[in-house]
Amino acid sequence: MFEPKLREWLNSKSGIWKDNVTNFCRGLLDQGLPDRAITRDMEWGIPVPLPEGAGKVIYVWFDAPIGYISSTMEWAEKKGTPDAWRPYWQDPESRIIHFIGKDNIVFHSIMWPAVLMGAKGYNLPSDVPANEFLNLEGQKVSTSRNFAIWVHDAVKDFGADTLRWYTASIAPETKDSDFSLNELQASNNGELADILGNFINRTTTFVNKYFDGVVPDLSLQDEETKTILARIPQVRTLLDEAYGHFHLRKACGIIMDFCRDANKYFNDQAPWKSRKDSIEKCASTLHACLRIIRALSIFTEPLIPFSAAKLASVLPDAKATWDTVDSDLQQGLKVITPPILFTKIEDEAIDECRKRLGAP
């Protein structure tokens, strides 16, 4: 009964949903949808609320998505605003997005929308970003055998943002990927510490040492400075597309390429030399670098929010938003050198984490 509606709805998502989701679901619809049981005979579970359903419980694939709505209702009740759930699920301007693994594509892209169509009055999912599987050290994760990296341990050992960045950079968006402790170490040390962190540290240290800790003037814009400043809105446009389509791996690459460009700009401009030869050029170089830091504090917030907050503290009075990220930076604003953003991960820490892994 809902197949034509499902097909029409799914076709409307072309170019928005990932191809692996839309193509997979269209293939199922082309084959025809067989009946699928939503109840089973067992004692544990949500009982069927009908007289003829005695002894039967609802399959989790059917009741779990309903829990998305009922838990929002419970939240609203506890807040003392019983109707606060409605804007999320019934306001046409709201977007419902389901982040799932590939084994849940059918339920969230066909079954659940059909349930919502039958119930009427509820928003259908706007997008269903479906990822493949994430393995560990070349093997499947097994929590029962303790072949897993437990988040509370990993955050304590490596820091939340290091984990967030690395897992985003290897997100299994189109195929299975592998979480490697050695690659985690290389990502933190080689990218976050040596590229991003180094650029922040050398810029703020130089400004505090030679320009009294305030934003210097942008009075001399050579072609290199114009080019690097033009990169800020260009990067924003690229990230708009990447974040908007949940391509986190791509976002990481865009940001890290920008950081590499920023470091190259710093090296090529050689402020340690221009400080003696042309103070105006030196000031303009560091002004541009501070503009980049402000932009990075905004660009990185979805991925590494704790570090992004530290980046924002470099220029506490230079407020900007996503839309104004390339706006002018006022001369004379205070510049703060933040604490070390990313500490190098030593081999001993990786070895200790690996020892805690059980048999794969």
Secondary structure, DSSP 8 states (H G I E B T S, - for coil): --HHHHHHHHHTTTTTS-HHHHHHHHHHHHH-------EEE-SSSEE-SSGGGTTEEE-HHHHHHHHHHHHHHHHHHHHT-TTTTHHHHT-TT--EE--EEGGGHHIIIIIHHHHHHHH-SS--EEE--EE--EEETTB--BTTTTBS--HHHHHHHH-HHHHHHHHHHT--SSS-EEE-HHHHHHIIIIIIIIIIIHHHHHHHHHHHHHSTTB--------HHHHHHHHHHHHHHHHHHHHHHTT-HHHHHHHHHHHHHHHHHHHHHH-HHHHHHH-HHHHHHHHHHHHHHHHHHHHHTTTT-HHHHHHHHTTSTT----STTTTS---TT-B------S-----HHHHHHHHHT----
